[in-house]
């Protein structure tokens, strides 16, 4: 089976189930960031508001995982309805969260040598944070430390791209095969021989995602700044954020449907082209 066939299956699912997928994406992928933007941009900054914003941020992450699971369920089995998709998503939410935390912890451990090297060289993190908008004032590193940080970061970036490709099916495996940490090994096994193809898909998606979300926010923000005037910039930014959230959710839903169909295809037989 070819990658192009997976895309054809993806478009078939979207044409037939777009309404149900949108009904899941709106409350789980669109609403949380819109609420968070409202708190940040439209409500005066106060300790209570900041606390609520933090709670909303955590809830947004959980809802994003829930939404991804539900959309994967809808896209994997044609007979799955929205209610059943949510049921499956709730049942696998904690395992999916646990696996995500383990992967994140591994990433932090791999990043630790960079921070250890910076600390050992007495790097001034506070001064670096203050100089973020003025690169010329950034604290200098010893040459050896700087070389290590650059080379290690490049190697880590390559590893991250490889891991992203090989773990692309991780959530789909957690959902459909009811695995926990074993889903990591299973995802790597399913994507064997597909690394370069999936890296290409990921890079293309990243480019499209960045351009689409930026364009949506920039265009809508500019239009509403012109309509509302310069004294309503926070409102214009909030409305631009809604456009960005809609564009982001649409593309993420597309990615989840593609992932579901890729999982079905790799489970059936290897993809050779």
C-alpha positions as MATLAB code, in Angstrom:
seq = 'XXXXXXXXXXXXXXXXXXXXXXXXXXXXXXXXXXXXXXXXXXXXXXXXXXXXXXXXXXXXXXXXXXXXXXXXXXXXXXXXXXXXXXXXXXXXXXXXXXXXXXXXXXXXXXXXXXXXXXXXXXXXXXXXXXXXXXXXXXXXXXXXXXXXXXXXXXXXXXXXXXXXXXXXXXXXXXXXXXXXXXXXXXXXXXXXXXXXXXXXXXXXXXXXXXXXXXXXXXXXXXXXXXXXXXXXXXXXXXXXXXXXXXXXXXXXXXXXXXXXXXXXXXXXXXXXX';
ca = [
       0.000    0.000    0.000;
       1.274    3.463   -0.891;
       1.334    6.613    1.215;
      -0.849    8.158   -1.500;
      -3.476    5.511   -0.805;
      -3.455    6.507    2.863;
      -4.139   10.086    1.791;
      -6.992    8.922   -0.455;
      -8.514    7.071    2.504;
      -8.070   10.208    4.605;
     -10.023   12.344    2.138;
     -12.770    9.703    2.011;
     -13.125    9.762    5.799;
     -13.167   13.555    5.852;
     -15.816   13.757    3.145;
     -18.051   11.274    4.945;
     -17.471   12.127    8.625;
     -16.474   15.806    8.617;
     -19.552   16.790   10.627;
     -18.831   14.389   13.486;
     -15.124   15.247   13.457;
     -15.914   18.977   13.595;
     -18.328   18.349   16.474;
     -15.439   16.798   18.426;
     -12.795   19.315   17.362;
     -14.756   22.442   18.316;
     -15.083   21.762   22.087;
     -11.727   19.986   22.505;
      -9.346   21.753   20.118;
     -10.883   25.184   19.463;
     -12.736   26.283   22.598;
      -9.939   25.849   25.203;
      -7.362   28.124   23.490;
     -10.085   30.679   22.756;
     -11.023   30.786   26.460;
      -7.358   31.054   27.430;
      -6.815   33.932   24.976;
      -9.871   35.697   26.380;
      -8.436   35.489   29.897;
      -5.022   36.704   28.782;
      -6.083   39.480   26.411;
      -9.452   40.746   27.622;
      -9.373   40.349   31.414;
      -7.197   42.647   33.582;
      -4.183   40.718   34.933;
      -4.867   39.714   38.528;
      -3.636   36.770   40.622;
      -7.043   35.079   40.468;
      -7.180   35.482   36.695;
      -3.660   34.075   36.319;
      -4.655   31.075   38.426;
      -7.721   30.469   36.269;
      -5.574   30.845   33.140;
      -3.200   28.184   34.479;
      -6.102   25.826   35.168;
      -7.473   26.474   31.676;
      -4.047   25.722   30.173;
      -3.922   22.343   31.949;
      -7.520   21.599   30.956;
      -6.677   22.547   27.355;
      -3.875   19.982   27.250;
      -6.154   17.254   28.621;
      -8.948   18.167   26.222;
      -6.501   18.137   23.315;
      -5.517   14.550   24.169;
      -9.185   13.609   24.604;
     -10.054   15.198   21.266;
      -7.213   13.437   19.474;
      -8.362   10.081   20.852;
     -11.989   10.697   19.883;
     -11.098   11.800   16.351;
      -8.810    8.799   15.965;
     -11.679    6.561   17.070;
     -14.044    8.157   14.561;
     -11.509    7.837   11.745;
     -10.372    4.284   12.506;
     -13.722    2.483   12.575;
     -16.473    3.596   10.144;
     -19.144    2.223   12.496;
     -18.017    4.371   15.444;
     -20.372    7.199   16.355;
     -19.513   10.356   18.260;
     -20.843    9.043   21.587;
     -18.864    5.832   21.292;
     -15.784    7.768   20.181;
     -15.956    9.862   23.341;
     -16.456    6.707   25.405;
     -13.331    5.152   23.926;
     -11.417    8.398   24.377;
     -12.331    8.687   28.075;
     -11.412    5.035   28.630;
      -7.925    5.551   27.173;
      -7.281    9.114   28.379;
      -5.167    8.193   31.405;
      -2.991    5.661   29.513;
      -2.464    8.172   26.709;
      -1.580   10.868   29.231;
       0.811    8.526   31.028;
       2.603    7.553   27.816;
       2.850   11.224   26.809;
       4.362   12.105   30.183;
       6.921    9.298   29.882;
       7.924   10.455   26.393;
       8.163   14.030   27.678;
      10.281   12.895   30.621;
      12.642   11.065   28.270;
      12.941   14.255   26.226;
      13.794   16.249   29.362;
      16.450   13.713   30.355;
      18.000   13.957   26.894;
      18.035   17.759   27.181;
      19.648   17.669   30.634;
      23.281   17.676   29.363;
      22.705   21.083   27.772;
      21.498   22.599   31.045;
      24.267   20.874   32.981;
      26.868   22.334   30.614;
      25.338   25.813   30.923;
      25.221   25.609   34.715;
      28.804   24.325   34.865;
      29.933   27.318   32.798;
      28.091   29.694   35.196;
      25.712   30.853   32.483;
      23.486   33.705   33.705;
      19.964   32.494   32.862;
      18.340   35.617   34.358;
      20.456   37.920   32.205;
      19.744   35.777   29.140;
      16.000   36.022   29.789;
      16.239   39.785   30.184;
      18.286   40.068   26.975;
      15.890   37.941   24.906;
      14.757   40.996   22.957;
      18.333   42.290   22.583;
      20.584   39.475   21.299;
      23.656   41.731   21.408;
      23.414   41.768   25.212;
      23.166   37.972   25.540;
      25.716   36.576   28.032;
      28.694   34.915   26.324;
      29.589   31.255   26.704;
      33.064   29.717   26.708;
      33.903   28.459   23.227;
      34.059   24.803   24.262;
      30.694   24.998   26.019;
      29.097   26.820   23.091;
      30.418   24.207   20.657;
      29.071   21.372   22.797;
      25.654   22.998   23.147;
      25.370   23.603   19.389;
      26.509   20.114   18.334;
      24.483   18.320   20.993;
      21.380   20.363   20.147;
      21.761   19.515   16.451;
      22.083   15.811   17.264;
      19.091   16.034   19.574;
      17.086   17.746   16.844;
      17.836   14.933   14.406;
      16.840   12.378   17.038;
      13.620   14.294   17.732;
      12.664   14.238   14.039;
      13.371   10.497   13.829;
      11.397    9.817   17.024;
       8.457   11.927   15.823;
       8.234    9.810   12.682;
       8.581    6.456   14.447;
       6.117    7.432   17.194;
       3.535    8.900   14.837;
       1.175    5.995   15.548;
       1.670    6.073   19.320;
      -1.740    7.468   20.263;
      -3.515    5.292   17.707;
      -1.895    2.202   19.234;
      -2.790    3.293   22.780;
      -6.405    3.705   21.671;
      -6.920    0.655   19.478;
      -4.617   -1.953   21.008;
      -5.158   -0.885   24.606;
      -1.438   -0.769   25.324;
       0.405    1.441   27.792;
       4.158    1.888   27.527;
       4.214   -1.073   25.156;
       2.662    1.270   22.592;
       6.098    2.867   22.133;
       7.645   -0.384   20.897;
       4.536   -1.214   18.860;
       4.545    2.178   17.098;
       8.228    1.785   16.225;
       7.503   -1.684   14.842;
       4.563   -0.503   12.718;
       6.554    2.356   11.173;
       9.608    0.231   10.326;
      10.786    1.035    6.812;
       8.719    4.231    6.661;
      11.024    6.634    8.483;
      12.000    8.863    5.569;
       8.503    8.949    4.120;
       7.006    9.907    7.476;
       9.694   12.535    8.086;
       8.711   14.070    4.761;
       5.033   14.040    5.786;
       5.864   15.648    9.139;
       8.010   18.390    7.593;
       5.356   19.171    4.986;
       2.659   19.295    7.653;
       4.799   21.567    9.859;
       5.308   24.010    6.977;
       1.625   24.053    6.032;
       0.583   24.347    9.689;
       2.895   27.305   10.347;
       1.883   29.157    7.179;
      -1.859   28.531    7.558;
      -2.123   29.489   11.227;
       0.107   32.550   10.809;
      -1.820   33.696    7.737;
      -5.181   33.231    9.456;
      -4.112   35.204   12.516;
      -2.290   37.905   10.567;
      -5.070   38.551    8.055;
      -7.919   38.506   10.584;
      -5.911   40.570   13.058;
      -5.139   43.193   10.428;
      -8.747   43.373    9.259;
     -10.127   43.851   12.778;
      -7.454   46.390   13.696;
      -8.563   48.448   10.719;
     -12.243   48.013   11.621;
     -11.969   48.541   15.390;
      -9.180   51.091   15.471;
      -5.891   51.273   17.324;
      -7.472   51.475   20.770;
      -9.021   47.985   20.431;
      -5.840   46.017   19.750;
      -6.522   43.369   22.467;
      -9.955   42.665   20.966;
      -8.465   42.427   17.476;
      -5.799   40.042   18.787;
      -8.472   37.931   20.485;
     -10.484   37.660   17.258;
      -7.297   36.820   15.364;
      -6.654   34.119   17.942;
     -10.054   32.580   17.188;
      -9.112   32.405   13.506;
      -5.782   30.847   14.410;
      -7.462   28.310   16.708;
      -9.905   27.317   13.961;
      -7.113   26.885   11.414;
      -4.992   24.951   13.908;
      -7.873   22.653   14.889;
      -8.761   21.938   11.259;
      -5.195   20.952   10.437;
      -4.792   18.879   13.601;
      -8.044   17.048   12.848;
      -6.701   16.335    9.354;
      -3.473   15.006   10.914;
      -5.406   12.722   13.287;
      -7.510   11.284   10.451;
      -4.370   10.676    8.389;
      -2.732    9.005   11.392;
      -5.758    6.762   11.894;
      -5.691    5.660    8.266;
      -1.930    5.149    8.402;
      -2.421    2.936   11.453;
      -5.088    0.883    9.666;
      -2.847    0.540    6.596;
       0.274   -0.518    8.500;
      -1.758   -2.969   10.543;
      -3.156   -4.539    7.383;
       0.076   -4.785    5.383;
       3.366   -2.889    4.935;
       3.504    0.334    2.978;
       6.118   -0.118    0.258;
       6.046    3.203   -1.601;
];
